[in-house]
Each structure stands twice: as structure tokens, then as C-alpha cells.
Amino acid sequence: MLKKIIIITVIGIISFGATFTFSLLKAKAKAAEKSAQENAKAAEIKASKAADKQQATFLGNSTHQENNEAAIQEKQLKKLIFNVREKITEYNHKTQSLTVKEERLKTTYKMIRKDLDDLNKLRTELASTVADLKQKQQQLENSMVEIEKVEQQNLVSIAATYDKMDPASAAVIMTNMSKVSDSKKSSDIDDAVKILYYMTERTKAKVLAEMTKTQPEITALFCKKLKKIVVEDNQ
């Protein structure tokens, strides 16, 4: 009986121990499961936060990159605008400079044109003056009474003959020599002046005085021509 009670007691203790152990293991299993669930949930939350943080970082980096790109584009745009303004300013300066140069060229052209017109006028006047001088020179040459070397000796001899003549007779002869002949339409006044040139001063004065009595205009012409006599050099 005692043995039976002991066996029943042992069986009860074993059963209690098994039940307790099972309950304990079950409680541990539930605790472990709950801990695992909590750990999994914490891990999920952590992973979610990490993902959110990574996404926020990515979005932040993306936004920062976009801001940087926008800043770079804005900087490049400002630089481009600045360069365009510089080019416009440079173009305006060059345009103003060209305008000033064009005005100077126009003024210079007007001055040169005026100088050319004045020069042409002066050239015309000079040509006219030269033509007048040539004409006067030709007239002077034509009016000169030239005594050539070959005729000088004959003129001296003839003048000596006239010196011996009566002044009145010599005056008549020279007056007739100065008249134009109807046949040859010319006169021998130059020959008469040449003879008169080589006559002595006293006889020359008497002859001119006699000519003045009848032909004063011819006498005046003789006196003019006497001043225009050119004697060719004997050397």
C-alpha cells in the first residue's frame, strides 16, 4: 500500500514536472515567438526607417544635384548674357568709331574735292596766263628788230652814206621806206630803223626832227622800234 502510494506520488510528481516543464517550455516558446515577432517588427521598422532615410538621402542628393545643375545653368546663362552685352557694347563702340571715321572721310573728301576744284581753276588760270605770256612773248619777238651779223657791215656803210646826206632828204627816204607797198603789202620800216640805228647821234636827231614835221606818227614808231633793236653778238 505504501509502495503504491509512493508510486502514485512519484507518478504525480513526474506528471506535475512534465506538465510544469511543458508549460514552461510553452511559455518560453511563446516568449521566444513574441520576441522574434517583436525583433522582426523592430527589424522591419528599422529597415523601413533605413529605407526612408536612404530615400530621403537620395531625394536630398537628387535635389542638391538638381540645385547644383540649376545653379550651373544659371551661372552659364549669366555669363552668356554678360558676353552678349559685352559684344553689343563693343559693336556699338565700333559703330560709333566707324561713324566718326566716315564723317572724317566725308569732310576730308569735301576738302580734297574743293582743293581739286581750286587746283583746276588755278590750272585754267595758269594755262590762260601762260598762253597770254606766250602770245606777248611772240608779239615781243615779232616786234623786236634783230640785226644779224651778216648785215651789220652793210648797215654801217649805208648809215655812213645817210650821214652825209641832207637830213630832210634822208627823212623823206626813210618815211617812204616805212610806208606799205601795194605790191608786196609790207614795209621796209625795220630796214630804215636799222640804218637809223647806225647813224651818228647828231644826224639821227636831225632826220627824226625832219620826219616829225610831216609824219609825226611814223617818227614815234621809229623811236619805239629803236628801243627794240637786238644786235647779234659777233663772237
C-alpha positions as CSV (number, residue, x, y, z in Angstrom):
1,M,0.0,0.0,0.0
2,L,2.8,2.3,0.8
3,K,4.6,1.3,-2.3
4,K,1.5,2.1,-4.3
5,I,1.2,5.5,-2.7
6,I,4.9,6.1,-3.4
7,I,4.5,5.1,-7.0
8,I,1.4,7.3,-7.3
9,T,3.2,10.1,-5.7
10,V,6.2,9.7,-8.0
11,I,3.9,9.5,-11.0
12,G,2.2,12.6,-9.8
13,I,5.4,14.4,-9.2
14,I,6.7,13.3,-12.7
15,S,3.4,14.3,-14.2
16,F,3.5,17.7,-12.5
17,G,7.1,18.1,-13.5
18,A,6.3,17.2,-17.1
19,T,3.3,19.5,-17.0
20,F,5.3,22.3,-15.5
21,T,8.2,21.7,-17.9
22,F,5.8,21.6,-20.8
23,S,4.1,24.8,-19.6
24,L,7.4,26.4,-19.0
25,L,8.7,25.3,-22.4
26,K,5.4,26.5,-23.9
27,A,5.8,29.8,-22.2
28,K,9.4,30.1,-23.3
29,A,8.3,29.2,-26.8
30,K,5.6,31.9,-26.8
31,A,8.1,34.4,-25.3
32,A,10.6,33.5,-27.9
33,E,8.0,33.7,-30.6
34,K,6.8,37.1,-29.2
35,S,10.4,38.2,-29.0
36,A,11.0,37.0,-32.6
37,Q,7.9,38.8,-33.7
38,E,9.0,42.0,-31.9
39,N,12.5,41.6,-33.2
40,A,11.1,41.1,-36.7
41,K,8.8,44.1,-36.3
42,A,11.7,46.2,-34.9
43,A,13.9,45.0,-37.8
44,E,11.1,45.8,-40.2
45,I,10.7,49.3,-38.6
46,K,14.5,49.8,-38.7
47,A,14.6,48.6,-42.3
48,S,11.8,50.9,-43.1
49,K,13.4,53.8,-41.4
50,A,16.7,53.0,-43.1
51,A,14.9,52.9,-46.4
52,D,13.1,56.1,-45.7
53,K,16.4,57.7,-44.6
54,Q,18.1,56.3,-47.8
55,Q,15.2,57.6,-49.9
56,A,15.4,60.9,-48.1
57,T,19.2,61.0,-48.7
58,F,18.7,60.1,-52.3
59,L,16.0,62.7,-52.7
60,G,18.2,65.2,-50.9
61,N,21.1,64.3,-53.1
62,S,18.9,64.4,-56.2
63,T,17.5,67.8,-55.1
64,H,21.0,69.0,-54.3
65,Q,22.2,67.8,-57.7
66,E,19.3,69.5,-59.4
67,N,20.0,72.7,-57.5
68,N,23.7,72.4,-58.5
69,E,22.7,71.9,-62.1
70,A,20.3,74.8,-61.9
71,A,22.9,77.0,-60.3
72,I,25.5,76.0,-63.0
73,Q,22.9,76.7,-65.8
74,E,22.1,80.0,-64.2
75,K,25.7,80.9,-63.9
76,Q,26.3,79.9,-67.6
77,L,23.3,81.9,-68.6
78,K,24.5,85.0,-66.7
79,K,27.9,84.5,-68.3
80,L,26.3,84.2,-71.7
81,I,24.2,87.4,-71.1
82,F,27.3,89.2,-69.9
83,N,29.3,88.1,-73.0
84,V,26.4,89.2,-75.3
85,R,26.2,92.6,-73.6
86,E,30.0,93.0,-74.0
87,K,29.7,92.1,-77.7
88,I,26.8,94.6,-78.1
89,T,28.8,97.3,-76.3
90,E,31.9,96.5,-78.4
91,Y,29.7,96.6,-81.6
92,N,28.2,99.9,-80.6
93,H,31.7,101.4,-79.9
94,K,32.9,100.1,-83.3
95,T,29.8,101.5,-85.0
96,Q,30.4,104.9,-83.3
97,S,34.1,104.8,-84.3
98,L,33.1,103.9,-87.9
99,T,30.6,106.7,-87.9
100,V,33.2,109.2,-86.8
101,K,35.7,107.9,-89.3
102,E,33.0,108.1,-92.0
103,E,32.3,111.7,-91.1
104,R,36.0,112.5,-91.1
105,L,36.4,110.8,-94.5
106,K,33.4,112.8,-95.9
107,T,35.0,116.0,-94.5
108,T,38.4,115.1,-96.0
109,Y,36.7,114.2,-99.3
110,K,34.9,117.6,-99.4
111,M,38.2,119.3,-98.6
112,I,40.1,117.3,-101.3
113,R,37.3,118.0,-103.8
114,K,37.4,121.7,-103.0
115,D,41.2,121.7,-103.4
116,L,40.9,119.8,-106.7
117,D,38.3,122.4,-107.9
118,D,40.6,125.2,-106.8
119,L,43.5,123.5,-108.5
120,N,41.6,123.0,-111.7
121,K,40.6,126.7,-111.6
122,L,44.2,127.7,-110.9
123,R,45.4,125.4,-113.7
124,T,43.0,127.0,-116.1
125,E,44.0,130.5,-115.0
126,L,47.7,129.5,-115.2
127,A,47.2,128.0,-118.7
128,S,45.4,131.2,-119.7
129,T,48.3,133.3,-118.2
130,V,50.9,131.1,-119.9
131,A,49.1,131.5,-123.2
132,D,48.9,135.2,-122.7
133,L,52.6,135.3,-121.8
134,K,53.5,133.2,-124.9
135,Q,51.4,135.5,-127.0
136,K,53.0,138.6,-125.6
137,Q,56.4,137.0,-125.9
138,Q,55.6,136.1,-129.5
139,Q,54.4,139.7,-130.1
140,L,57.5,141.0,-128.4
141,E,59.7,138.7,-130.5
142,N,57.8,139.8,-133.6
143,S,58.2,143.4,-132.6
144,M,61.9,143.1,-132.0
145,V,64.2,144.4,-134.7
146,E,67.1,141.9,-134.9
147,I,70.3,142.9,-136.6
148,E,72.2,139.8,-137.8
149,K,75.9,139.6,-138.1
150,V,75.9,139.2,-141.8
151,E,74.1,142.5,-142.4
152,Q,75.9,144.6,-139.7
153,Q,78.8,145.8,-142.1
154,N,76.4,146.8,-144.9
155,L,74.2,148.7,-142.4
156,V,77.2,150.6,-141.1
157,S,78.2,151.5,-144.6
158,I,74.7,152.6,-145.6
159,A,74.3,154.6,-142.4
160,A,77.6,156.4,-143.2
161,T,76.1,157.4,-146.6
162,Y,72.9,158.8,-144.9
163,D,75.1,160.7,-142.5
164,K,76.5,162.6,-145.5
165,M,73.0,163.4,-147.0
166,D,70.8,166.3,-146.2
167,P,68.6,165.5,-143.2
168,A,65.5,166.5,-145.0
169,S,66.2,164.2,-147.9
170,A,67.2,161.3,-145.6
171,A,63.9,161.9,-143.7
172,V,61.9,161.7,-147.0
173,I,63.6,158.4,-148.0
174,M,63.0,156.8,-144.6
175,T,59.4,157.9,-144.5
176,N,58.8,156.3,-147.9
177,M,60.5,153.1,-146.6
178,S,58.1,152.9,-143.7
179,K,55.0,153.0,-146.0
180,V,53.4,149.8,-147.1
181,S,53.8,148.9,-150.7
182,D,50.7,148.0,-152.6
183,S,52.5,145.3,-154.5
184,K,54.1,143.4,-151.5
185,K,51.8,144.6,-148.7
186,S,54.7,145.0,-146.4
187,S,57.0,147.8,-145.4
188,D,60.8,148.3,-145.0
189,I,60.4,150.2,-141.8
190,D,62.7,147.7,-140.0
191,D,65.5,148.3,-142.5
192,A,65.0,152.1,-142.1
193,V,65.2,151.7,-138.3
194,K,68.4,149.6,-138.6
195,I,70.1,152.2,-140.8
196,L,68.9,154.9,-138.4
197,Y,70.4,152.9,-135.5
198,Y,73.9,153.0,-137.0
199,M,73.8,156.7,-138.0
200,T,75.6,159.2,-135.8
201,E,73.5,160.6,-132.9
202,R,73.6,164.2,-134.4
203,T,72.4,163.1,-137.8
204,K,69.8,160.7,-136.3
205,A,68.3,163.6,-134.3
206,K,68.1,165.9,-137.4
207,V,66.5,163.2,-139.5
208,L,63.9,162.5,-136.8
209,A,63.2,166.2,-136.5
210,E,62.5,166.5,-140.2
211,M,60.2,163.4,-140.1
212,T,58.2,164.9,-137.3
213,K,57.3,167.9,-139.4
214,T,55.4,165.8,-141.9
215,Q,54.9,162.3,-140.4
216,P,54.8,162.6,-136.5
217,E,53.2,159.1,-136.1
218,I,55.9,157.4,-138.1
219,T,58.5,159.3,-136.1
220,A,57.0,157.9,-132.9
221,L,57.0,154.4,-134.4
222,F,60.7,154.8,-135.3
223,C,61.5,155.8,-131.8
224,K,59.7,152.7,-130.4
225,K,61.5,150.3,-132.7
226,L,64.9,151.9,-132.0
227,K,64.4,150.7,-128.4
228,K,63.7,147.1,-129.6
229,I,66.8,146.6,-131.7
230,V,68.8,143.5,-130.9
231,V,72.2,143.2,-132.3
232,E,73.5,139.6,-132.8
233,D,76.8,139.0,-131.0
234,N,79.8,139.0,-133.2
235,Q,81.6,136.4,-131.1
